[in-house]
Amino acid sequence: MTDRATKTSTAAGRRPAPSRRPQSRRTRPAQKSPRVRLAGRVFLWSGLCIVAFGMLPLAIVAVIGIVQGTVPTEADGGIIGSAPGYPLFQPPFWLLWLPALGMLSLTVITWPFPSRFPAYFWGARFDMSVIAMVGLLTTLVAAVAYDATQASIVFAAAGAFFVAMVVFGIRGSIEYVRDIRELRRPVRR
């Protein structure tokens, strides 16, 4: 005879039935390697630094110039031009070297990854190429802004972004072509 409340048997020598463990419905994602975590962090911080060191200073100087009424005319370069009292301060565009070096290091970090490496929020190297292109364009604008006072330093950072963009673009294009070939291959049943 079995006591259902305690799941024990009155018969001698029997063990109680093991209790069921509730299984979680949420499966745990696979652990990412340290190299993948590093790549994700470098990519995130490179993108944030492009905004913080390139786009944000341009916007701040433009807003201050608009509020003060010192923005140069379109003939003098407009928001990225130069005039008496404008810009109020010279943005530290030389800091664009940090994301440029971050993107170059990503080309090295992600080199041994397979074409479909574990991702955080990007799908492939082609997306990294797009972010490197945004960095390149931001750096080129920063290099010529405000009478190009920091041009020599910032143009070199643009070269680093360009190399990263080309490497990511070529590898990403190869991956997309490989994926398209796999999709077009007939499936044998």
C-alpha positions as CSV (number, residue, x, y, z in Angstrom):
1,M,0.0,0.0,0.0
2,T,1.4,3.4,-0.9
3,D,0.8,6.6,1.0
4,R,0.1,9.1,-1.8
5,A,0.8,12.2,0.3
6,T,4.3,11.2,1.2
7,K,5.1,8.9,-1.8
8,T,6.4,6.2,0.5
9,S,5.6,2.6,0.5
10,T,4.6,0.7,3.6
11,A,6.3,-2.4,2.2
12,A,9.7,-3.0,3.7
13,G,12.9,-2.3,1.7
14,R,11.4,0.2,-0.7
15,R,12.8,3.7,-1.1
16,P,10.6,6.7,-1.5
17,A,10.0,7.8,-5.1
18,P,12.2,10.7,-6.2
19,S,10.5,14.0,-6.3
20,R,10.2,15.7,-9.6
21,R,12.2,18.8,-10.2
22,P,10.5,21.5,-12.0
23,Q,12.4,22.1,-15.3
24,S,12.8,25.6,-16.3
25,R,11.1,26.5,-19.6
26,R,13.8,29.0,-20.3
27,T,16.9,27.4,-21.7
28,R,20.2,28.8,-20.8
29,P,22.2,30.3,-23.7
30,A,25.5,28.8,-24.6
31,Q,28.5,30.4,-22.8
32,K,30.4,32.8,-25.0
33,S,34.2,32.5,-25.1
34,P,36.3,35.3,-23.7
35,R,37.4,36.2,-27.2
36,V,33.7,36.6,-28.3
37,R,32.9,38.7,-25.3
38,L,36.0,40.9,-25.9
39,A,34.9,41.4,-29.6
40,G,31.4,42.4,-28.5
41,R,32.8,44.9,-25.9
42,V,35.3,46.4,-28.3
43,F,32.6,46.7,-31.0
44,L,30.2,48.4,-28.6
45,W,32.7,50.8,-27.2
46,S,34.1,51.7,-30.7
47,G,30.6,52.6,-31.8
48,L,29.9,54.6,-28.7
49,C,33.2,56.4,-29.0
50,I,32.5,57.3,-32.6
51,V,29.4,59.1,-31.4
52,A,30.9,60.6,-28.3
53,F,34.2,61.9,-29.8
54,G,33.0,62.7,-33.4
55,M,29.3,63.4,-33.7
56,L,28.5,64.8,-30.3
57,P,31.2,67.5,-30.3
58,L,30.0,68.7,-33.7
59,A,26.4,68.9,-32.4
60,I,27.4,70.7,-29.2
61,V,29.4,73.3,-31.1
62,A,26.6,73.8,-33.6
63,V,24.0,74.2,-30.8
64,I,26.2,76.7,-29.0
65,G,26.8,78.6,-32.2
66,I,23.1,78.7,-33.1
67,V,22.2,80.0,-29.6
68,Q,24.9,82.7,-29.7
69,G,24.2,83.5,-33.3
70,T,27.8,83.1,-34.4
71,V,27.3,80.3,-36.9
72,P,29.2,81.2,-40.2
73,T,27.3,81.8,-43.4
74,E,27.0,79.0,-45.9
75,A,29.8,80.6,-48.0
76,D,32.1,80.3,-44.9
77,G,31.4,76.6,-44.3
78,G,28.2,76.7,-42.3
79,I,28.1,74.7,-39.2
80,I,31.5,73.1,-39.8
81,G,33.0,76.4,-40.9
82,S,34.9,79.1,-39.0
83,A,34.1,82.6,-38.1
84,P,35.0,85.1,-35.4
85,G,33.8,83.6,-32.1
86,Y,32.9,80.3,-33.8
87,P,33.6,77.6,-32.7
88,L,33.5,78.5,-29.1
89,F,36.0,75.7,-28.4
90,Q,38.1,73.3,-30.5
91,P,36.6,69.8,-30.0
92,P,39.1,67.0,-29.2
93,F,38.8,65.2,-32.5
94,W,42.1,63.5,-31.9
95,L,40.2,61.2,-29.6
96,L,38.7,59.6,-32.7
97,W,41.9,57.5,-32.7
98,L,40.4,55.4,-29.9
99,P,37.5,54.0,-32.0
100,A,39.7,53.7,-35.0
101,L,42.2,51.5,-33.1
102,G,39.2,49.6,-31.7
103,M,37.9,48.8,-35.1
104,L,41.4,47.8,-36.3
105,S,41.8,45.5,-33.3
106,L,38.4,44.0,-34.1
107,T,39.7,42.9,-37.5
108,V,42.4,41.0,-35.6
109,I,40.2,39.6,-32.9
110,T,37.5,38.3,-35.2
111,W,39.8,37.0,-37.9
112,P,39.8,33.3,-36.6
113,F,36.0,33.3,-36.1
114,P,33.9,31.2,-38.4
115,S,31.5,33.0,-40.8
116,R,28.7,32.7,-38.4
117,F,30.4,33.6,-35.1
118,P,28.3,34.0,-32.0
119,A,26.9,37.5,-32.0
120,Y,25.7,40.0,-29.6
121,F,23.7,42.4,-31.7
122,W,25.5,42.3,-35.1
123,G,24.9,39.7,-37.7
124,A,28.1,39.5,-39.6
125,R,31.3,41.3,-40.4
126,F,29.5,43.2,-43.0
127,D,27.7,45.1,-40.3
128,M,31.0,45.9,-38.7
129,S,32.1,47.3,-42.0
130,V,29.1,49.7,-42.0
131,I,30.0,50.9,-38.5
132,A,33.6,51.4,-39.7
133,M,32.2,53.4,-42.6
134,V,30.2,55.7,-40.2
135,G,33.5,56.2,-38.3
136,L,35.3,57.0,-41.5
137,L,32.8,59.6,-42.6
138,T,32.6,61.2,-39.1
139,T,36.4,61.4,-39.0
140,L,36.5,63.0,-42.5
141,V,34.0,65.6,-41.4
142,A,35.9,66.2,-38.2
143,A,39.2,66.5,-40.1
144,V,38.0,69.4,-42.3
145,A,35.8,71.1,-39.6
146,Y,36.7,74.5,-38.2
147,D,39.5,75.4,-40.7
148,A,41.0,71.9,-40.5
149,T,43.2,72.7,-37.5
150,Q,43.4,69.0,-36.5
151,A,43.5,67.6,-40.1
152,S,46.9,65.8,-39.9
153,I,46.0,63.8,-36.8
154,V,42.5,63.0,-37.8
155,F,43.2,62.0,-41.4
156,A,45.4,59.3,-40.1
157,A,42.6,58.0,-37.9
158,A,40.4,58.0,-41.1
159,G,43.0,55.7,-42.7
160,A,42.6,53.3,-39.8
161,F,38.8,53.3,-40.2
162,F,39.2,52.8,-44.0
163,V,41.4,49.7,-43.5
164,A,39.0,48.2,-41.0
165,M,36.0,49.0,-43.4
166,V,37.7,47.3,-46.3
167,V,38.8,44.2,-44.3
168,F,35.3,43.8,-42.8
169,G,33.6,44.6,-46.1
170,I,35.6,42.0,-48.1
171,R,35.2,39.3,-45.5
172,G,31.5,40.1,-45.0
173,S,30.9,40.0,-48.7
174,I,32.6,36.6,-49.0
175,E,30.3,35.3,-46.2
176,Y,27.2,36.6,-47.9
177,V,28.2,35.0,-51.2
178,R,28.9,31.7,-49.3
179,D,25.5,31.9,-47.6
180,I,23.7,32.5,-50.9
181,R,25.4,29.5,-52.5
182,E,24.3,27.3,-49.6
183,L,20.7,28.5,-49.9
184,R,20.7,27.8,-53.6
185,R,22.1,24.3,-53.2
186,P,19.4,21.6,-53.7
187,V,18.6,19.6,-50.7
188,R,18.8,15.8,-51.1
189,R,16.2,13.8,-49.3
